[in-house]
Amino acid sequence: MNRANPLIFKSDDFEIEIFSGTDVYFASKKLGQIFIKWNDLENNEKLRLEILQKKVEKLLLEAKEILFAKEKAGNLLILKDDRS
């Protein structure tokens, strides 16, 4: 991931934006916000965030498999995004 292609993950109470190599943003309704430059993180923190990114990507792929299984059964109309 880079600044042009961040990982952004949101829920009702939390938000994280990871721009590997540049910075990280985390927000919590209870705790507030924090911005951290990538270079200010310890190596083990960077590794843990990279592992988190991979876990989120796996969750998104799992969601895709669930939802596109419906499309294969003919129950869902897919609109193609030509931006890629």
Phi and psi in degrees as GROMACS dihedral restraints (atoms count N, CA, C in turn):
[ dihedral_restraints ]
;  ai    aj    ak    al  type     phi  dphi    fc
    3     4     5     6     1  -139.6    20    10
    4     5     6     7     1  -175.1    20    10
    6     7     8     9     1   -59.5    20    10
    7     8     9    10     1   -33.1    20    10
    9    10    11    12     1   -79.8    20    10
   10    11    12    13     1   -15.6    20    10
   12    13    14    15     1  -136.9    20    10
   13    14    15    16     1    69.9    20    10
   15    16    17    18     1   -79.9    20    10
   16    17    18    19     1   164.3    20    10
   18    19    20    21     1   -95.1    20    10
   19    20    21    22     1   121.7    20    10
   21    22    23    24     1  -123.4    20    10
   22    23    24    25     1   123.3    20    10
   24    25    26    27     1  -134.0    20    10
   25    26    27    28     1   127.4    20    10
   27    28    29    30     1  -131.1    20    10
   28    29    30    31     1   148.6    20    10
   30    31    32    33     1  -136.4    20    10
   31    32    33    34     1  -175.1    20    10
   33    34    35    36     1   -62.2    20    10
   34    35    36    37     1   -34.2    20    10
   36    37    38    39     1  -108.4    20    10
   37    38    39    40     1   -15.2    20    10
   39    40    41    42     1  -136.1    20    10
   40    41    42    43     1   156.6    20    10
   42    43    44    45     1  -149.0    20    10
   43    44    45    46     1   137.6    20    10
   45    46    47    48     1  -134.3    20    10
   46    47    48    49     1   137.8    20    10
   48    49    50    51     1  -127.2    20    10
   49    50    51    52     1   119.8    20    10
   51    52    53    54     1  -114.0    20    10
   52    53    54    55     1   118.6    20    10
   54    55    56    57     1  -113.1    20    10
   55    56    57    58     1    86.5    20    10
   57    58    59    60     1   -53.2    20    10
   58    59    60    61     1   132.5    20    10
   60    61    62    63     1    89.2    20    10
   61    62    63    64     1   -12.8    20    10
   63    64    65    66     1  -125.3    20    10
   64    65    66    67     1   -65.8    20    10
   66    67    68    69     1  -161.7    20    10
   67    68    69    70     1   172.0    20    10
   69    70    71    72     1  -134.2    20    10
   70    71    72    73     1   138.4    20    10
   72    73    74    75     1  -123.7    20    10
   73    74    75    76     1   132.7    20    10
   75    76    77    78     1  -133.9    20    10
   76    77    78    79     1   137.2    20    10
   78    79    80    81     1  -133.4    20    10
   79    80    81    82     1   142.7    20    10
   81    82    83    84     1  -137.9    20    10
   82    83    84    85     1   137.2    20    10
   84    85    86    87     1   -60.5    20    10
   85    86    87    88     1   -33.0    20    10
   87    88    89    90     1   -87.9    20    10
   88    89    90    91     1   -35.6    20    10
   90    91    92    93     1   -99.1    20    10
   91    92    93    94     1   -17.5    20    10
   93    94    95    96     1    95.5    20    10
   94    95    96    97     1  -153.5    20    10
   96    97    98    99     1  -119.6    20    10
   97    98    99   100     1   153.9    20    10
   99   100   101   102     1  -144.2    20    10
  100   101   102   103     1   135.7    20    10
  102   103   104   105     1  -117.0    20    10
  103   104   105   106     1   129.9    20    10
  105   106   107   108     1  -132.2    20    10
  106   107   108   109     1   131.7    20    10
  108   109   110   111     1   -72.3    20    10
  109   110   111   112     1   139.3    20    10
  111   112   113   114     1   -54.5    20    10
  112   113   114   115     1   -41.8    20    10
  114   115   116   117     1   -69.5    20    10
  115   116   117   118     1   -16.1    20    10
  117   118   119   120     1   -84.3    20    10
  118   119   120   121     1    -8.6    20    10
  120   121   122   123     1   -82.5    20    10
  121   122   123   124     1   147.6    20    10
  123   124   125   126     1   -71.3    20    10
  124   125   126   127     1   156.9    20    10
  126   127   128   129     1   -58.0    20    10
  127   128   129   130     1   -39.0    20    10
  129   130   131   132     1   -68.3    20    10
  130   131   132   133     1   -31.5    20    10
  132   133   134   135     1   -69.4    20    10
  133   134   135   136     1   -41.5    20    10
  135   136   137   138     1   -60.6    20    10
  136   137   138   139     1   -45.1    20    10
  138   139   140   141     1   -60.8    20    10
  139   140   141   142     1   -44.3    20    10
  141   142   143   144     1   -63.6    20    10
  142   143   144   145     1   -38.7    20    10
  144   145   146   147     1   -67.6    20    10
  145   146   147   148     1   -38.0    20    10
  147   148   149   150     1   -65.4    20    10
  148   149   150   151     1   -38.4    20    10
  150   151   152   153     1   -64.6    20    10
  151   152   153   154     1   -41.6    20    10
  153   154   155   156     1   -59.7    20    10
  154   155   156   157     1   -42.8    20    10
  156   157   158   159     1   -57.3    20    10
  157   158   159   160     1   -45.2    20    10
  159   160   161   162     1   -64.3    20    10
  160   161   162   163     1   -38.6    20    10
  162   163   164   165     1   -64.1    20    10
  163   164   165   166     1   -43.0    20    10
  165   166   167   168     1   -64.3    20    10
  166   167   168   169     1   -42.3    20    10
  168   169   170   171     1   -60.8    20    10
  169   170   171   172     1   -39.4    20    10
  171   172   173   174     1   -64.8    20    10
  172   173   174   175     1   -40.4    20    10
  174   175   176   177     1   -62.5    20    10
  175   176   177   178     1   -40.7    20    10
  177   178   179   180     1   -65.7    20    10
  178   179   180   181     1   -39.6    20    10
  180   181   182   183     1   -64.5    20    10
  181   182   183   184     1   -38.2    20    10
  183   184   185   186     1   -64.0    20    10
  184   185   186   187     1   -41.7    20    10
  186   187   188   189     1   -62.8    20    10
  187   188   189   190     1   -40.9    20    10
  189   190   191   192     1   -60.3    20    10
  190   191   192   193     1   -44.4    20    10
  192   193   194   195     1   -61.4    20    10
  193   194   195   196     1   -41.4    20    10
  195   196   197   198     1   -63.6    20    10
  196   197   198   199     1   -49.0    20    10
  198   199   200   201     1   -74.2    20    10
  199   200   201   202     1   -37.5    20    10
  201   202   203   204     1   -76.7    20    10
  202   203   204   205     1   -16.3    20    10
  204   205   206   207     1   -63.2    20    10
  205   206   207   208     1   -35.5    20    10
  207   208   209   210     1   -65.4    20    10
  208   209   210   211     1   -39.5    20    10
  210   211   212   213     1   -63.1    20    10
  211   212   213   214     1   -40.7    20    10
  213   214   215   216     1   -63.3    20    10
  214   215   216   217     1   -30.2    20    10
  216   217   218   219     1   -81.6    20    10
  217   218   219   220     1    -2.2    20    10
  219   220   221   222     1    84.7    20    10
  220   221   222   223     1    16.3    20    10
  222   223   224   225     1   -99.2    20    10
  223   224   225   226     1     1.1    20    10
  225   226   227   228     1  -141.6    20    10
  226   227   228   229     1   137.0    20    10
  228   229   230   231     1   -91.8    20    10
  229   230   231   232     1   125.0    20    10
  231   232   233   234     1  -101.9    20    10
  232   233   234   235     1   126.7    20    10
  234   235   236   237     1  -100.0    20    10
  235   236   237   238     1   119.8    20    10
  237   238   239   240     1   -77.9    20    10
  238   239   240   241     1   136.2    20    10
  240   241   242   243     1   -97.0    20    10
  241   242   243   244     1   115.3    20    10
  243   244   245   246     1   -87.6    20    10
  244   245   246   247     1    10.4    20    10
  246   247   248   249     1   -73.5    20    10
  247   248   249   250     1   -22.1    20    10
